[in-house]
Structures are given as structure tokens and as C-alpha cells.
Amino acid sequence: VRFLERQIYNRQQFAHFDSEVGKYVADTPLGELQAEYWNNNTERLEYARGEVDRFCRHNYGVGEPFTVQRSVEPKVRVSALQSGSLPET
């Protein structure tokens, strides 16, 4: 399970948090200062790291019985058509 938080300004992503990396990563020069600021804020960083458990794993557990664990055999019916039943082109 992976948590991604995207920071967007003026329709451009400038930074993001990736739970696999464990910190904020800059995507543009604007994001470098912001990512550094957020990474030095231990309270915000701990909160973002905890989101993978609080948000992602919780929601995965809620939806898993209806998505991952659900498998239904498809029903297929094949029938032959006579070649004379279709108009010629």
C-alpha cells in the first residue's frame, strides 16, 4: 500500500510526498524550498508518514472484500450463424 500526496499550484505539481520515500520531494524549483521546509517540520512529516496506515490501509481493508477477494466466473455463450443470414456487402 502506498500513499501519495500531491502539491499543485497553478495546475502544476511542485512537490509531493511518497510513503515509499518517506519524505516530501520537490518536482520544480518552487517545490525545493517548500519540500525542505516540510521535511524539517517533524510534526507534519510524522503525520504524512502515518497516513499510509490511517487512510490507505484502512480503506484497502474496507474495500478489499468487494474488489480483490471477489472473483466470478464469466458466463460465455457461443452460437453459430448461418452464412446466408447476413446480407452480402
C-alpha positions in Angstrom: 0.0 0.0 0.0 1.4 3.4 -1.0 0.3 6.9 0.0 0.9 9.9 -2.4 0.1 13.5 -1.5 0.5 15.9 -4.5 1.0 19.6 -4.0 -0.2 21.6 -7.0 -0.1 25.3 -7.8 -1.5 26.9 -11.0 -2.1 23.4 -12.5 1.5 22.3 -12.0 2.7 19.8 -9.4 5.6 21.4 -7.5 6.1 18.8 -4.7 4.8 15.5 -3.5 5.0 13.2 -0.5 5.6 9.5 -1.3 5.2 7.0 1.6 7.8 4.7 -0.1 10.4 7.5 0.1 9.2 8.8 3.5 9.6 12.5 2.8 8.5 15.3 0.6 10.2 15.5 -2.8 10.5 18.7 -5.0 9.2 18.5 -8.6 10.1 22.1 -9.6 12.4 24.8 -8.3 9.4 26.3 -6.4 9.0 23.0 -4.6 12.6 22.8 -3.4 12.2 25.3 -0.7 8.7 24.1 0.3 9.8 20.4 0.4 12.8 21.3 2.5 10.5 23.3 4.9 8.0 20.4 5.2 10.8 17.8 5.7 12.2 19.9 8.6 8.7 20.1 10.2 8.8 16.8 12.2 5.1 17.0 13.1 4.0 17.3 9.5 6.4 14.6 8.4 5.1 12.2 11.0 1.5 12.9 10.1 2.2 12.3 6.4 4.0 9.0 7.2 1.1 7.9 9.3 -1.4 8.5 6.5 -0.4 5.2 4.8 -1.8 3.3 7.9 -4.6 5.6 8.9 -6.0 6.3 5.4 -4.7 3.8 2.8 -4.6 0.5 4.8 -7.9 1.3 6.4 -9.7 2.0 3.1 -8.0 -1.0 1.5 -9.3 -3.2 4.2 -12.8 -1.8 3.8 -12.9 -2.3 0.0 -10.9 -5.5 -0.3 -13.9 -7.9 0.1 -15.6 -6.2 -2.8 -12.6 -5.8 -5.1 -9.6 -8.0 -4.6 -11.3 -11.0 -3.0 -14.2 -11.0 -5.4 -13.9 -13.4 -8.3 -16.8 -14.5 -10.5 -16.5 -17.0 -13.4 -17.5 -15.3 -16.6 -20.5 -16.7 -18.5 -20.0 -17.1 -22.2 -22.4 -18.4 -24.8 -21.2 -19.1 -28.3 -23.7 -19.7 -31.1 -23.2 -20.2 -34.8 -24.8 -18.1 -37.5 -25.6 -19.3 -41.0 -23.6 -17.6 -43.6 -26.7 -16.8 -45.6 -28.4 -15.0 -42.7 -26.1 -11.9 -43.2 -26.5 -9.5 -46.1 -23.7 -9.5 -48.6 -21.5 -6.4 -48.8 
